[in-house]
Amino acid sequence: MPARTKKQQMAAGAALSAKRGERSKASLRGASRSMAKSMTKAELKDLAETKRSKLPKKAAKKRK
């Protein structure tokens, strides 16, 4: 499953580095912290490997 936004991709990369032990888990905040707790390394790797060139910076707001 590819990332939908640049922020999601970056949060997944931070969470993946914490899972690998390259970064402390205490340094994670917000979405990256919850991703590290709830997702496997394989899931995080899929999100983090997404190319950022065509992704929006933020998710678009849903219209009613």
mmJSON file of the N, C-alpha and C atoms, coordinates in Angstrom:
{"data_MODEL":{"atom_site":{
"group_PDB":["ATOM","ATOM","ATOM","ATOM","ATOM","ATOM","ATOM","ATOM","ATOM","ATOM","ATOM","ATOM","ATOM","ATOM","ATOM","ATOM","ATOM","ATOM","ATOM","ATOM","ATOM","ATOM","ATOM","ATOM","ATOM","ATOM","ATOM","ATOM","ATOM","ATOM","ATOM","ATOM","ATOM","ATOM","ATOM","ATOM","ATOM","ATOM","ATOM","ATOM","ATOM","ATOM","ATOM","ATOM","ATOM","ATOM","ATOM","ATOM","ATOM","ATOM","ATOM","ATOM","ATOM","ATOM","ATOM","ATOM","ATOM","ATOM","ATOM","ATOM","ATOM","ATOM","ATOM","ATOM","ATOM","ATOM","ATOM","ATOM","ATOM","ATOM","ATOM","ATOM","ATOM","ATOM","ATOM","ATOM","ATOM","ATOM","ATOM","ATOM","ATOM","ATOM","ATOM","ATOM","ATOM","ATOM","ATOM","ATOM","ATOM","ATOM","ATOM","ATOM","ATOM","ATOM","ATOM","ATOM","ATOM","ATOM","ATOM","ATOM","ATOM","ATOM","ATOM","ATOM","ATOM","ATOM","ATOM","ATOM","ATOM","ATOM","ATOM","ATOM","ATOM","ATOM","ATOM","ATOM","ATOM","ATOM","ATOM","ATOM","ATOM","ATOM","ATOM","ATOM","ATOM","ATOM","ATOM","ATOM","ATOM","ATOM","ATOM","ATOM","ATOM","ATOM","ATOM","ATOM","ATOM","ATOM","ATOM","ATOM","ATOM","ATOM","ATOM","ATOM","ATOM","ATOM","ATOM","ATOM","ATOM","ATOM","ATOM","ATOM","ATOM","ATOM","ATOM","ATOM","ATOM","ATOM","ATOM","ATOM","ATOM","ATOM","ATOM","ATOM","ATOM","ATOM","ATOM","ATOM","ATOM","ATOM","ATOM","ATOM","ATOM","ATOM","ATOM","ATOM","ATOM","ATOM","ATOM","ATOM","ATOM","ATOM","ATOM","ATOM","ATOM","ATOM","ATOM","ATOM","ATOM","ATOM","ATOM","ATOM"],
"id":[1,2,3,4,5,6,7,8,9,10,11,12,13,14,15,16,17,18,19,20,21,22,23,24,25,26,27,28,29,30,31,32,33,34,35,36,37,38,39,40,41,42,43,44,45,46,47,48,49,50,51,52,53,54,55,56,57,58,59,60,61,62,63,64,65,66,67,68,69,70,71,72,73,74,75,76,77,78,79,80,81,82,83,84,85,86,87,88,89,90,91,92,93,94,95,96,97,98,99,100,101,102,103,104,105,106,107,108,109,110,111,112,113,114,115,116,117,118,119,120,121,122,123,124,125,126,127,128,129,130,131,132,133,134,135,136,137,138,139,140,141,142,143,144,145,146,147,148,149,150,151,152,153,154,155,156,157,158,159,160,161,162,163,164,165,166,167,168,169,170,171,172,173,174,175,176,177,178,179,180,181,182,183,184,185,186,187,188,189,190,191,192],
"type_symbol":["N","C","C","N","C","C","N","C","C","N","C","C","N","C","C","N","C","C","N","C","C","N","C","C","N","C","C","N","C","C","N","C","C","N","C","C","N","C","C","N","C","C","N","C","C","N","C","C","N","C","C","N","C","C","N","C","C","N","C","C","N","C","C","N","C","C","N","C","C","N","C","C","N","C","C","N","C","C","N","C","C","N","C","C","N","C","C","N","C","C","N","C","C","N","C","C","N","C","C","N","C","C","N","C","C","N","C","C","N","C","C","N","C","C","N","C","C","N","C","C","N","C","C","N","C","C","N","C","C","N","C","C","N","C","C","N","C","C","N","C","C","N","C","C","N","C","C","N","C","C","N","C","C","N","C","C","N","C","C","N","C","C","N","C","C","N","C","C","N","C","C","N","C","C","N","C","C","N","C","C","N","C","C","N","C","C","N","C","C","N","C","C"],
"label_atom_id":["N","CA","C","N","CA","C","N","CA","C","N","CA","C","N","CA","C","N","CA","C","N","CA","C","N","CA","C","N","CA","C","N","CA","C","N","CA","C","N","CA","C","N","CA","C","N","CA","C","N","CA","C","N","CA","C","N","CA","C","N","CA","C","N","CA","C","N","CA","C","N","CA","C","N","CA","C","N","CA","C","N","CA","C","N","CA","C","N","CA","C","N","CA","C","N","CA","C","N","CA","C","N","CA","C","N","CA","C","N","CA","C","N","CA","C","N","CA","C","N","CA","C","N","CA","C","N","CA","C","N","CA","C","N","CA","C","N","CA","C","N","CA","C","N","CA","C","N","CA","C","N","CA","C","N","CA","C","N","CA","C","N","CA","C","N","CA","C","N","CA","C","N","CA","C","N","CA","C","N","CA","C","N","CA","C","N","CA","C","N","CA","C","N","CA","C","N","CA","C","N","CA","C","N","CA","C","N","CA","C","N","CA","C","N","CA","C","N","CA","C","N","CA","C"],
"label_alt_id":[null,null,null,null,null,null,null,null,null,null,null,null,null,null,null,null,null,null,null,null,null,null,null,null,null,null,null,null,null,null,null,null,null,null,null,null,null,null,null,null,null,null,null,null,null,null,null,null,null,null,null,null,null,null,null,null,null,null,null,null,null,null,null,null,null,null,null,null,null,null,null,null,null,null,null,null,null,null,null,null,null,null,null,null,null,null,null,null,null,null,null,null,null,null,null,null,null,null,null,null,null,null,null,null,null,null,null,null,null,null,null,null,null,null,null,null,null,null,null,null,null,null,null,null,null,null,null,null,null,null,null,null,null,null,null,null,null,null,null,null,null,null,null,null,null,null,null,null,null,null,null,null,null,null,null,null,null,null,null,null,null,null,null,null,null,null,null,null,null,null,null,null,null,null,null,null,null,null,null,null,null,null,null,null,null,null,null,null,null,null,null,null],
"label_comp_id":["MET","MET","MET","PRO","PRO","PRO","ALA","ALA","ALA","ARG","ARG","ARG","THR","THR","THR","LYS","LYS","LYS","LYS","LYS","LYS","GLN","GLN","GLN","GLN","GLN","GLN","MET","MET","MET","ALA","ALA","ALA","ALA","ALA","ALA","GLY","GLY","GLY","ALA","ALA","ALA","ALA","ALA","ALA","LEU","LEU","LEU","SER","SER","SER","ALA","ALA","ALA","LYS","LYS","LYS","ARG","ARG","ARG","GLY","GLY","GLY","GLU","GLU","GLU","ARG","ARG","ARG","SER","SER","SER","LYS","LYS","LYS","ALA","ALA","ALA","SER","SER","SER","LEU","LEU","LEU","ARG","ARG","ARG","GLY","GLY","GLY","ALA","ALA","ALA","SER","SER","SER","ARG","ARG","ARG","SER","SER","SER","MET","MET","MET","ALA","ALA","ALA","LYS","LYS","LYS","SER","SER","SER","MET","MET","MET","THR","THR","THR","LYS","LYS","LYS","ALA","ALA","ALA","GLU","GLU","GLU","LEU","LEU","LEU","LYS","LYS","LYS","ASP","ASP","ASP","LEU","LEU","LEU","ALA","ALA","ALA","GLU","GLU","GLU","THR","THR","THR","LYS","LYS","LYS","ARG","ARG","ARG","SER","SER","SER","LYS","LYS","LYS","LEU","LEU","LEU","PRO","PRO","PRO","LYS","LYS","LYS","LYS","LYS","LYS","ALA","ALA","ALA","ALA","ALA","ALA","LYS","LYS","LYS","LYS","LYS","LYS","ARG","ARG","ARG","LYS","LYS","LYS"],
"label_asym_id":["A","A","A","A","A","A","A","A","A","A","A","A","A","A","A","A","A","A","A","A","A","A","A","A","A","A","A","A","A","A","A","A","A","A","A","A","A","A","A","A","A","A","A","A","A","A","A","A","A","A","A","A","A","A","A","A","A","A","A","A","A","A","A","A","A","A","A","A","A","A","A","A","A","A","A","A","A","A","A","A","A","A","A","A","A","A","A","A","A","A","A","A","A","A","A","A","A","A","A","A","A","A","A","A","A","A","A","A","A","A","A","A","A","A","A","A","A","A","A","A","A","A","A","A","A","A","A","A","A","A","A","A","A","A","A","A","A","A","A","A","A","A","A","A","A","A","A","A","A","A","A","A","A","A","A","A","A","A","A","A","A","A","A","A","A","A","A","A","A","A","A","A","A","A","A","A","A","A","A","A","A","A","A","A","A","A","A","A","A","A","A","A"],
"label_entity_id":["1","1","1","1","1","1","1","1","1","1","1","1","1","1","1","1","1","1","1","1","1","1","1","1","1","1","1","1","1","1","1","1","1","1","1","1","1","1","1","1","1","1","1","1","1","1","1","1","1","1","1","1","1","1","1","1","1","1","1","1","1","1","1","1","1","1","1","1","1","1","1","1","1","1","1","1","1","1","1","1","1","1","1","1","1","1","1","1","1","1","1","1","1","1","1","1","1","1","1","1","1","1","1","1","1","1","1","1","1","1","1","1","1","1","1","1","1","1","1","1","1","1","1","1","1","1","1","1","1","1","1","1","1","1","1","1","1","1","1","1","1","1","1","1","1","1","1","1","1","1","1","1","1","1","1","1","1","1","1","1","1","1","1","1","1","1","1","1","1","1","1","1","1","1","1","1","1","1","1","1","1","1","1","1","1","1","1","1","1","1","1","1"],
"label_seq_id":[1,1,1,2,2,2,3,3,3,4,4,4,5,5,5,6,6,6,7,7,7,8,8,8,9,9,9,10,10,10,11,11,11,12,12,12,13,13,13,14,14,14,15,15,15,16,16,16,17,17,17,18,18,18,19,19,19,20,20,20,21,21,21,22,22,22,23,23,23,24,24,24,25,25,25,26,26,26,27,27,27,28,28,28,29,29,29,30,30,30,31,31,31,32,32,32,33,33,33,34,34,34,35,35,35,36,36,36,37,37,37,38,38,38,39,39,39,40,40,40,41,41,41,42,42,42,43,43,43,44,44,44,45,45,45,46,46,46,47,47,47,48,48,48,49,49,49,50,50,50,51,51,51,52,52,52,53,53,53,54,54,54,55,55,55,56,56,56,57,57,57,58,58,58,59,59,59,60,60,60,61,61,61,62,62,62,63,63,63,64,64,64],
"pdbx_PDB_ins_code":[null,null,null,null,null,null,null,null,null,null,null,null,null,null,null,null,null,null,null,null,null,null,null,null,null,null,null,null,null,null,null,null,null,null,null,null,null,null,null,null,null,null,null,null,null,null,null,null,null,null,null,null,null,null,null,null,null,null,null,null,null,null,null,null,null,null,null,null,null,null,null,null,null,null,null,null,null,null,null,null,null,null,null,null,null,null,null,null,null,null,null,null,null,null,null,null,null,null,null,null,null,null,null,null,null,null,null,null,null,null,null,null,null,null,null,null,null,null,null,null,null,null,null,null,null,null,null,null,null,null,null,null,null,null,null,null,null,null,null,null,null,null,null,null,null,null,null,null,null,null,null,null,null,null,null,null,null,null,null,null,null,null,null,null,null,null,null,null,null,null,null,null,null,null,null,null,null,null,null,null,null,null,null,null,null,null,null,null,null,null,null,null],
"Cartn_x":[0.848,0.0,0.896,0.87,1.714,1.15,2.026,1.612,0.763,-0.168,-1.039,-0.54,0.274,0.801,2.273,2.948,4.351,4.514,3.594,3.68,3.533,2.643,2.46,3.73,4.344,5.562,6.702,6.817,7.883,7.672,6.424,6.117,6.429,6.123,6.414,7.92,8.679,10.134,10.713,10.183,10.644,10.289,9.076,8.648,9.479,9.787,10.592,12.001,12.586,13.934,13.939,12.85,12.752,12.595,11.819,11.649,12.971,13.783,15.077,16.123,15.856,16.807,17.776,17.54,18.414,18.07,16.922,16.418,15.691,15.699,15.015,13.504,12.76,11.306,10.764,11.5,11.072,11.093,11.865,11.952,10.764,9.953,8.812,7.664,6.929,5.781,4.625,3.431,2.235,2.029,1.83,1.502,2.617,3.857,4.961,5.011,4.649,4.63,3.545,2.356,1.278,1.545,2.19,2.56,3.561,4.519,5.543,4.924,3.882,3.235,2.322,1.625,0.561,0.918,2.029,2.355,3.614,3.708,4.89,5.972,7.187,8.284,7.968,7.347,7.028,6.013,4.999,3.996,4.628,5.467,6.136,7.079,7.751,8.671,7.912,6.74,5.926,5.537,5.139,4.758,5.968,7.071,8.251,8.939,8.796,9.453,8.719,7.554,6.785,7.56,7.618,8.277,7.451,8.11,7.399,7.154,7.697,7.637,6.218,5.28,3.929,2.902,3.35,2.424,2.097,0.864,0.544,1.178,1.389,1.993,1.045,-0.239,-1.251,-2.419,-3.2,-4.386,-5.455,-6.175,-7.264,-8.422,-9.097,-10.253,-11.412,-12.179,-13.334,-14.487,-15.168,-16.339,-17.598,-18.588,-19.859,-20.817],
"Cartn_y":[-1.171,0.0,1.237,2.038,3.236,4.353,5.249,6.395,7.334,8.039,8.967,10.402,10.733,12.092,12.049,13.19,13.283,13.12,13.695,13.593,12.155,11.389,9.991,9.201,9.492,8.807,9.105,10.347,10.731,10.127,10.09,9.494,7.996,7.337,5.907,5.664,6.53,6.401,6.551,7.493,7.691,6.485,5.976,4.81,3.581,3.418,2.284,2.355,3.536,3.653,3.345,3.672,3.331,1.825,1.182,-0.277,-0.991,-0.447,-1.059,-0.781,0.178,0.522,1.617,2.265,3.339,4.662,4.715,5.924,5.495,6.325,5.942,6.086,5.181,5.235,6.438,6.927,8.091,9.37,9.386,10.584,10.71,9.669,9.708,10.503,11.212,11.995,11.781,11.896,11.882,10.606,10.782,9.664,8.63,9.08,8.121,7.217,7.749,6.929,5.864,6.239,5.254,4.239,4.677,3.75,2.711,3.143,2.231,1.159,1.522,0.579,-0.394,0.091,-0.708,-1.424,-1.083,-1.646,-2.502,-3.45,-4.295,-3.585,-4.12,-3.541,-3.568,-4.647,-4.773,-3.712,-3.479,-2.458,-1.067,-0.786,0.511,0.7,-0.377,-0.287,0.055,-0.545,-0.24,1.234,1.777,3.191,4.097,3.761,4.615,4.62,3.551,3.471,4.227,4.758,5.49,6.717,6.937,8.119,9.349,10.417,11.613,12.629,12.421,13.446,13.834,12.898,13.221,13.229,13.127,13.114,14.533,14.766,16.077,16.204,17.444,17.66,17.224,17.562,17.188,16.537,15.778,15.147,16.212,16.091,17.029,16.804,17.892,17.77,17.168,16.332,15.708,16.7,16.712,17.562,16.769,17.435,16.768,16.928],
"Cartn_z":[0.0,0.0,0.0,-1.032,-1.075,-0.2,0.214,1.013,0.164,0.793,0.07,0.121,1.129,1.262,1.651,1.481,1.855,3.367,4.118,5.575,6.042,5.405,5.758,5.433,4.315,3.898,4.864,5.288,6.202,7.598,8.05,9.354,9.34,8.233,8.117,8.132,7.501,7.511,8.907,9.672,11.044,11.912,11.75,12.525,12.163,10.891,10.452,11.033,11.063,11.623,13.123,13.818,15.246,15.436,14.565,14.654,14.411,13.521,13.203,14.276,15.162,16.209,15.821,14.691,14.231,14.904,15.542,16.177,17.446,18.465,19.704,19.549,20.151,20.084,20.844,21.82,22.592,21.762,20.675,19.831,18.875,18.765,17.856,18.456,17.611,18.038,17.07,17.551,16.718,15.923,14.617,13.734,13.663,13.689,13.596,14.821,15.985,17.202,17.121,16.666,16.571,15.461,14.382,13.313,13.818,14.61,15.125,16.017,16.747,17.651,16.911,15.889,15.292,13.992,13.359,12.051,12.107,11.176,11.077,10.268,10.314,9.532,8.044,7.575,6.143,5.711,6.533,6.213,6.195,7.174,7.236,6.05,5.658,4.523,3.241,3.046,1.866,1.824,2.962,3.014,2.823,3.466,3.422,2.055,1.287,-0.026,-1.123,-0.841,-1.846,-2.301,-3.604,-4.147,-3.806,-3.376,-2.941,-4.048,-5.214,-6.249,-6.663,-6.671,-7.13,-5.998,-4.763,-3.643,-3.192,-2.756,-2.184,-0.803,-0.367,0.944,2.045,1.911,2.887,2.17,2.911,2.341,2.125,1.051,0.752,1.708,2.061,2.946,2.179,2.876,2.246,2.177,1.059,0.903,1.165,1.695,1.976,0.836],
"occupancy":[1.0,1.0,1.0,1.0,1.0,1.0,1.0,1.0,1.0,1.0,1.0,1.0,1.0,1.0,1.0,1.0,1.0,1.0,1.0,1.0,1.0,1.0,1.0,1.0,1.0,1.0,1.0,1.0,1.0,1.0,1.0,1.0,1.0,1.0,1.0,1.0,1.0,1.0,1.0,1.0,1.0,1.0,1.0,1.0,1.0,1.0,1.0,1.0,1.0,1.0,1.0,1.0,1.0,1.0,1.0,1.0,1.0,1.0,1.0,1.0,1.0,1.0,1.0,1.0,1.0,1.0,1.0,1.0,1.0,1.0,1.0,1.0,1.0,1.0,1.0,1.0,1.0,1.0,1.0,1.0,1.0,1.0,1.0,1.0,1.0,1.0,1.0,1.0,1.0,1.0,1.0,1.0,1.0,1.0,1.0,1.0,1.0,1.0,1.0,1.0,1.0,1.0,1.0,1.0,1.0,1.0,1.0,1.0,1.0,1.0,1.0,1.0,1.0,1.0,1.0,1.0,1.0,1.0,1.0,1.0,1.0,1.0,1.0,1.0,1.0,1.0,1.0,1.0,1.0,1.0,1.0,1.0,1.0,1.0,1.0,1.0,1.0,1.0,1.0,1.0,1.0,1.0,1.0,1.0,1.0,1.0,1.0,1.0,1.0,1.0,1.0,1.0,1.0,1.0,1.0,1.0,1.0,1.0,1.0,1.0,1.0,1.0,1.0,1.0,1.0,1.0,1.0,1.0,1.0,1.0,1.0,1.0,1.0,1.0,1.0,1.0,1.0,1.0,1.0,1.0,1.0,1.0,1.0,1.0,1.0,1.0,1.0,1.0,1.0,1.0,1.0,1.0],
"B_iso_or_equiv":[0.0,0.0,0.0,0.0,0.0,0.0,0.0,0.0,0.0,0.0,0.0,0.0,0.0,0.0,0.0,0.0,0.0,0.0,0.0,0.0,0.0,0.0,0.0,0.0,0.0,0.0,0.0,0.0,0.0,0.0,0.0,0.0,0.0,0.0,0.0,0.0,0.0,0.0,0.0,0.0,0.0,0.0,0.0,0.0,0.0,0.0,0.0,0.0,0.0,0.0,0.0,0.0,0.0,0.0,0.0,0.0,0.0,0.0,0.0,0.0,0.0,0.0,0.0,0.0,0.0,0.0,0.0,0.0,0.0,0.0,0.0,0.0,0.0,0.0,0.0,0.0,0.0,0.0,0.0,0.0,0.0,0.0,0.0,0.0,0.0,0.0,0.0,0.0,0.0,0.0,0.0,0.0,0.0,0.0,0.0,0.0,0.0,0.0,0.0,0.0,0.0,0.0,0.0,0.0,0.0,0.0,0.0,0.0,0.0,0.0,0.0,0.0,0.0,0.0,0.0,0.0,0.0,0.0,0.0,0.0,0.0,0.0,0.0,0.0,0.0,0.0,0.0,0.0,0.0,0.0,0.0,0.0,0.0,0.0,0.0,0.0,0.0,0.0,0.0,0.0,0.0,0.0,0.0,0.0,0.0,0.0,0.0,0.0,0.0,0.0,0.0,0.0,0.0,0.0,0.0,0.0,0.0,0.0,0.0,0.0,0.0,0.0,0.0,0.0,0.0,0.0,0.0,0.0,0.0,0.0,0.0,0.0,0.0,0.0,0.0,0.0,0.0,0.0,0.0,0.0,0.0,0.0,0.0,0.0,0.0,0.0,0.0,0.0,0.0,0.0,0.0,0.0],
"pdbx_formal_charge":[null,null,null,null,null,null,null,null,null,null,null,null,null,null,null,null,null,null,null,null,null,null,null,null,null,null,null,null,null,null,null,null,null,null,null,null,null,null,null,null,null,null,null,null,null,null,null,null,null,null,null,null,null,null,null,null,null,null,null,null,null,null,null,null,null,null,null,null,null,null,null,null,null,null,null,null,null,null,null,null,null,null,null,null,null,null,null,null,null,null,null,null,null,null,null,null,null,null,null,null,null,null,null,null,null,null,null,null,null,null,null,null,null,null,null,null,null,null,null,null,null,null,null,null,null,null,null,null,null,null,null,null,null,null,null,null,null,null,null,null,null,null,null,null,null,null,null,null,null,null,null,null,null,null,null,null,null,null,null,null,null,null,null,null,null,null,null,null,null,null,null,null,null,null,null,null,null,null,null,null,null,null,null,null,null,null,null,null,null,null,null,null],
"auth_seq_id":[1,1,1,2,2,2,3,3,3,4,4,4,5,5,5,6,6,6,7,7,7,8,8,8,9,9,9,10,10,10,11,11,11,12,12,12,13,13,13,14,14,14,15,15,15,16,16,16,17,17,17,18,18,18,19,19,19,20,20,20,21,21,21,22,22,22,23,23,23,24,24,24,25,25,25,26,26,26,27,27,27,28,28,28,29,29,29,30,30,30,31,31,31,32,32,32,33,33,33,34,34,34,35,35,35,36,36,36,37,37,37,38,38,38,39,39,39,40,40,40,41,41,41,42,42,42,43,43,43,44,44,44,45,45,45,46,46,46,47,47,47,48,48,48,49,49,49,50,50,50,51,51,51,52,52,52,53,53,53,54,54,54,55,55,55,56,56,56,57,57,57,58,58,58,59,59,59,60,60,60,61,61,61,62,62,62,63,63,63,64,64,64],
"auth_comp_id":["MET","MET","MET","PRO","PRO","PRO","ALA","ALA","ALA","ARG","ARG","ARG","THR","THR","THR","LYS","LYS","LYS","LYS","LYS","LYS","GLN","GLN","GLN","GLN","GLN","GLN","MET","MET","MET","ALA","ALA","ALA","ALA","ALA","ALA","GLY","GLY","GLY","ALA","ALA","ALA","ALA","ALA","ALA","LEU","LEU","LEU","SER","SER","SER","ALA","ALA","ALA","LYS","LYS","LYS","ARG","ARG","ARG","GLY","GLY","GLY","GLU","GLU","GLU","ARG","ARG","ARG","SER","SER","SER","LYS","LYS","LYS","ALA","ALA","ALA","SER","SER","SER","LEU","LEU","LEU","ARG","ARG","ARG","GLY","GLY","GLY","ALA","ALA","ALA","SER","SER","SER","ARG","ARG","ARG","SER","SER","SER","MET","MET","MET","ALA","ALA","ALA","LYS","LYS","LYS","SER","SER","SER","MET","MET","MET","THR","THR","THR","LYS","LYS","LYS","ALA","ALA","ALA","GLU","GLU","GLU","LEU","LEU","LEU","LYS","LYS","LYS","ASP","ASP","ASP","LEU","LEU","LEU","ALA","ALA","ALA","GLU","GLU","GLU","THR","THR","THR","LYS","LYS","LYS","ARG","ARG","ARG","SER","SER","SER","LYS","LYS","LYS","LEU","LEU","LEU","PRO","PRO","PRO","LYS","LYS","LYS","LYS","LYS","LYS","ALA","ALA","ALA","ALA","ALA","ALA","LYS","LYS","LYS","LYS","LYS","LYS","ARG","ARG","ARG","LYS","LYS","LYS"],
"auth_asym_id":["A","A","A","A","A","A","A","A","A","A","A","A","A","A","A","A","A","A","A","A","A","A","A","A","A","A","A","A","A","A","A","A","A","A","A","A","A","A","A","A","A","A","A","A","A","A","A","A","A","A","A","A","A","A","A","A","A","A","A","A","A","A","A","A","A","A","A","A","A","A","A","A","A","A","A","A","A","A","A","A","A","A","A","A","A","A","A","A","A","A","A","A","A","A","A","A","A","A","A","A","A","A","A","A","A","A","A","A","A","A","A","A","A","A","A","A","A","A","A","A","A","A","A","A","A","A","A","A","A","A","A","A","A","A","A","A","A","A","A","A","A","A","A","A","A","A","A","A","A","A","A","A","A","A","A","A","A","A","A","A","A","A","A","A","A","A","A","A","A","A","A","A","A","A","A","A","A","A","A","A","A","A","A","A","A","A","A","A","A","A","A","A"],
"auth_atom_id":["N","CA","C","N","CA","C","N","CA","C","N","CA","C","N","CA","C","N","CA","C","N","CA","C","N","CA","C","N","CA","C","N","CA","C","N","CA","C","N","CA","C","N","CA","C","N","CA","C","N","CA","C","N","CA","C","N","CA","C","N","CA","C","N","CA","C","N","CA","C","N","CA","C","N","CA","C","N","CA","C","N","CA","C","N","CA","C","N","CA","C","N","CA","C","N","CA","C","N","CA","C","N","CA","C","N","CA","C","N","CA","C","N","CA","C","N","CA","C","N","CA","C","N","CA","C","N","CA","C","N","CA","C","N","CA","C","N","CA","C","N","CA","C","N","CA","C","N","CA","C","N","CA","C","N","CA","C","N","CA","C","N","CA","C","N","CA","C","N","CA","C","N","CA","C","N","CA","C","N","CA","C","N","CA","C","N","CA","C","N","CA","C","N","CA","C","N","CA","C","N","CA","C","N","CA","C","N","CA","C","N","CA","C","N","CA","C","N","CA","C","N","CA","C"],
"pdbx_PDB_model_num":[1,1,1,1,1,1,1,1,1,1,1,1,1,1,1,1,1,1,1,1,1,1,1,1,1,1,1,1,1,1,1,1,1,1,1,1,1,1,1,1,1,1,1,1,1,1,1,1,1,1,1,1,1,1,1,1,1,1,1,1,1,1,1,1,1,1,1,1,1,1,1,1,1,1,1,1,1,1,1,1,1,1,1,1,1,1,1,1,1,1,1,1,1,1,1,1,1,1,1,1,1,1,1,1,1,1,1,1,1,1,1,1,1,1,1,1,1,1,1,1,1,1,1,1,1,1,1,1,1,1,1,1,1,1,1,1,1,1,1,1,1,1,1,1,1,1,1,1,1,1,1,1,1,1,1,1,1,1,1,1,1,1,1,1,1,1,1,1,1,1,1,1,1,1,1,1,1,1,1,1,1,1,1,1,1,1,1,1,1,1,1,1]
}}}
